[in-house]
Amino acid sequence: MVGSERCWDAVLAFCERVMSEKEAAERLDGKWYLAAIATDFNIQGDCAMVVFNHKNNNTTDVSISWVVNNTASYYNGSVTLTDGSNGGELLLVTYTDKKSEIYSVLDVNYEHYAVILSCYDNPDGNSSTYELWKLTRSPHLKKTDAAMLDLAVGNYSLENTPFLIFNNTEDSCKINAGNHLNPATLILSSAAAISLLRRLY
C-alpha cells in the first residue's frame, strides 16, 4: 500500500500559461490509471484511477476512484472546455460538491499517457500552488511512458516535484465494493488540492 502521512504544498514561482490541445475532453475518454500525483492531499490507497465518459450530447463526466483492500471510494464531476488566456482550451471540472478546478493538459498521447496540471497564483503575488497528475492507460507504468512523463514534467521545470506514487496492478485495482466519497472526509490545505480525487471528465 502506498500512502502519505504528510501534507505539503507544491509551490512554483508562478503559473506558466500553458496551452491544452483542442478536443482534449473527448479524446481523454475512458479509463486512466493515476501513476503519480503531486498534491497537498493526505491520501492513502493501493490503486487510483480516473475515468472520463464523453456522452453523445457533447458533455463529459469524470470519476476519480482510489482503492483500498479492493474497496473503492469515488469523487465525481463533469467536464467542460473553456478558453485559456493564450487561446488554448482548458478543462473546467465541476465536482458534485460544487467545487471546481481548471486543468491544463501539458502533454498527452491518448493511447498511452497524459500529464495534467492545475495551478493557481498565490495571494502573495510571488508564488503559485499547483497540482500535477501523471496518468497512464495501463496499470503497469511502461518504461517508455515513464520517460515521456518525466520529459513533459521537465519541460515545465517541475522535475523536482515530490510525487506520491501509486503501485497500480491488476490485483490492487480490482474493485469488489464501492463508496461514494463524502467531501467532508478530505483533508485539504489549499484550493488546488480539492481537485485530486475527483472525476476529471
C-alpha positions in Angstrom: 0.0 0.0 0.0 1.2 3.4 -0.9 0.3 6.2 1.4 1.4 9.6 2.8 1.1 10.8 6.3 2.3 14.3 5.5 0.6 17.2 3.8 2.8 19.6 1.8 2.4 22.4 -0.7 3.7 22.2 -4.2 4.8 25.7 -4.9 6.0 27.3 -8.1 7.4 30.8 -8.6 4.4 31.5 -10.9 1.9 29.6 -13.1 3.0 29.2 -16.7 0.3 29.8 -19.2 0.3 26.5 -21.0 -1.9 25.6 -23.9 -4.0 22.5 -23.9 -4.8 20.6 -27.0 -8.2 21.1 -28.7 -10.6 18.2 -28.4 -8.8 17.0 -25.2 -12.0 16.3 -23.4 -13.4 13.9 -25.9 -10.1 12.1 -26.7 -9.3 11.6 -23.0 -12.4 9.3 -22.9 -12.0 6.0 -21.0 -10.0 4.8 -18.0 -6.7 6.2 -16.9 -4.5 5.0 -14.0 -3.0 7.6 -11.7 0.7 6.6 -11.7 1.8 9.6 -9.6 0.4 12.8 -8.2 1.8 16.0 -6.6 -0.8 17.5 -4.3 -1.3 18.5 -0.7 -3.9 15.9 -0.2 -3.3 13.5 2.7 -4.2 10.3 0.7 -3.6 6.6 1.0 -4.5 3.8 -1.4 -3.4 0.7 -3.3 -4.6 2.0 -6.7 -6.0 5.2 -8.1 -8.0 5.7 -11.4 -9.6 8.4 -13.4 -12.5 7.7 -15.8 -13.7 10.2 -18.4 -17.1 9.4 -20.0 -17.8 11.5 -23.1 -21.5 11.5 -24.0 -23.5 11.9 -27.2 -24.7 15.3 -26.1 -21.1 16.5 -26.0 -20.8 16.6 -22.2 -18.2 14.6 -20.3 -18.4 13.1 -16.8 -15.4 12.4 -14.7 -14.9 9.9 -11.9 -11.9 9.6 -9.6 -11.6 6.5 -7.6 -9.0 5.1 -5.2 -8.9 1.6 -4.0 -8.0 0.2 -0.6 -8.3 -3.6 0.0 -10.3 -3.8 -3.2 -12.9 -1.3 -2.0 -13.2 1.9 -4.0 -14.1 5.4 -3.0 -15.3 7.8 -5.7 -15.3 11.5 -6.3 -17.4 12.6 -9.3 -17.9 15.6 -11.5 -18.4 16.9 -15.0 -16.0 18.5 -17.5 -16.4 21.4 -19.9 -13.9 23.1 -22.2 -13.1 26.7 -21.5 -10.8 29.1 -23.4 -7.5 29.9 -21.8 -5.9 33.4 -22.0 -3.4 32.1 -24.5 -6.0 30.7 -26.9 -5.7 27.1 -25.7 -8.6 25.0 -24.4 -8.6 24.2 -20.6 -10.6 21.5 -18.8 -13.0 23.0 -16.3 -14.1 20.3 -13.8 -17.1 20.9 -11.6 -17.4 18.3 -8.8 -20.6 17.1 -7.2 -19.8 19.1 -4.1 -19.8 22.2 -6.3 -16.1 22.8 -6.1 -14.4 23.4 -9.4 -10.8 23.3 -10.8 -9.2 24.3 -14.1 -6.7 21.9 -15.7 -4.1 22.3 -18.5 -3.0 19.2 -20.4 0.8 19.6 -20.5 1.4 16.6 -22.7 -0.7 13.7 -23.9 -0.6 10.5 -26.0 -4.2 9.5 -25.9 -3.4 5.8 -26.1 -0.6 5.8 -23.5 -0.1 8.7 -21.1 -1.1 12.2 -20.1 0.2 14.9 -17.8 -2.3 17.3 -16.3 -1.7 20.5 -14.3 -3.8 22.7 -12.1 -2.1 25.9 -11.0 -3.2 29.0 -9.0 -1.2 32.1 -8.2 -1.0 32.7 -4.5 -2.2 35.9 -2.9 1.4 36.9 -2.1 1.9 37.5 -5.8 5.3 35.8 -5.6 4.4 32.1 -5.8 1.8 29.6 -7.1 0.3 26.4 -5.7 -0.1 23.6 -8.2 -1.3 20.0 -8.6 0.2 17.7 -11.1 -1.1 14.3 -12.3 0.7 11.6 -14.2 -1.8 9.3 -16.0 -1.3 6.1 -17.9 -3.7 3.8 -19.8 -2.3 0.6 -18.3 -1.9 -0.2 -14.6 1.8 -1.0 -15.1 3.9 2.0 -15.9 5.9 1.2 -19.0 9.4 2.5 -19.2 8.7 4.3 -22.5 5.7 6.1 -20.9 7.6 6.9 -17.7 10.3 8.6 -19.8 7.8 10.7 -21.7 6.0 11.7 -18.5 9.3 12.8 -16.9 10.2 14.7 -20.1 6.8 16.5 -20.0 7.3 17.4 -16.4 10.9 18.6 -17.1 9.7 20.8 -19.9 7.8 22.9 -17.4 10.7 23.0 -14.8 8.7 20.7 -12.5 11.2 17.9 -12.3 12.0 18.4 -8.6 8.3 17.9 -7.7 7.8 15.3 -4.9 5.3 12.8 -6.2 3.1 10.3 -4.4 3.5 7.1 -6.4 0.7 4.5 -6.8 1.7 0.9 -7.3 -1.2 0.0 -9.6 -1.6 -3.7 -10.5 -4.5 -5.8 -11.8 -5.0 -7.2 -8.3 -4.7 -3.9 -6.4 -7.1 -2.2 -8.8 -9.7 -4.9 -8.7 -12.9 -3.5 -7.1 -15.2 -5.7 -5.0 -17.2 -2.8 -3.4 -17.5 0.9 -3.7 -18.4 4.0 -1.6 -19.3 7.5 -2.8 -16.8 10.0 -1.3 -18.0 12.3 1.4 -16.1 15.5 0.6 -16.0 16.4 4.3 -13.6 13.5 4.8 -10.9 15.1 2.6 -8.1 16.8 4.4 -7.2 19.8 2.3 -4.8 22.7 2.8 -5.3 24.6 -0.5 -7.9 25.3 -3.1 -6.0 23.4 -5.7 -5.9 20.3 -3.6 -9.6 19.7 -3.9 -9.1 18.6 -7.5 -7.1 15.5 -6.9 -9.6 12.8 -6.3 -12.5 13.8 -8.4 -13.7 12.8 -11.8 -11.7 14.6 -14.4 -14.0 14.3 -17.3 
